[in-house]
């Protein structure tokens, strides 16, 4: 019996006996259905469970209202449910609130100092995802003073537990020699691990090291392969990097039309227009720009 069928059977059994409280197994089944996109079925369990005080259901309901999954998008209701789950000690909900207040998502006022506190609480509650967020805020001085030593400690702790973002960020610290001795070989290893953990920035950063010959010879072909892996996860920076390699003549047989095509792909996948890309596109004729546009749509 597959997981979805098992989940549906659990939920149908619940609906057949609505007077009974939802069990942890039923809430978990509904959570999995929510992840798989069956919001209507999942919410039939999650809404009453959230109202009954289940923190996992409350957190998922917060996600539903934040992103409009099966319910009308309503950031105030999302915050209400996240806060309800956080009040019961659920680190995931504390993290979700931290992200909202760090960036001022969905039009709420950014409160980076409050975000720091929420990430700290989430870490204390055992939520791994907050290590990299708090580490980055301390690294960059968001919401308070810069604290590189504490940032390094968070990245090390997260990387030891195979958090891909912490692993990648720890690679930066080794690459730049921040709060520890510079070690390009270790940076390269950590970027590779982050890539294997599924992080597109890991592929991109490892590509940079191969392109520039850090901790080994320059290997442009391998760099392009890694950049393409990052692009497969919609990493716009990787496309800009390939465009730069083409324009610099490091990939024989490709010219500025191809470089501009990669630039256009990057813009479609979330990058702001790169000044170098804009200048390069302006050197092309209208016909060449049209060919570059067509090529970008096939990348």
Secondary structure, DSSP 8 states (H G I E B T S, - for coil): --HHHHHHHHHHHHHTTTTS---HHHHHHHHHHHHTT-HHHHHHHHHHHHHTT-HHHHHHHHHHHHHTSSS---HHHHHHHHHHHHTTT-HHHHHHHHHHHHHTGGG----HHHHHHHHHHHHHTT-TTHHHHHHHHHHHTTTS---HHHHHHHHHHHHHTT-HHHHHHHHHHHHHTSSS---HHHHHHHHHHHHHTT-HHHHHHHHHHHHHTTTS---HHHHHHHHHHHHTTT-HHHHHHHHHHHHTT-STT--HHHHHHHHHHHHHTT----HHHHHHHHTS-HHHHHHHHHHHTT-
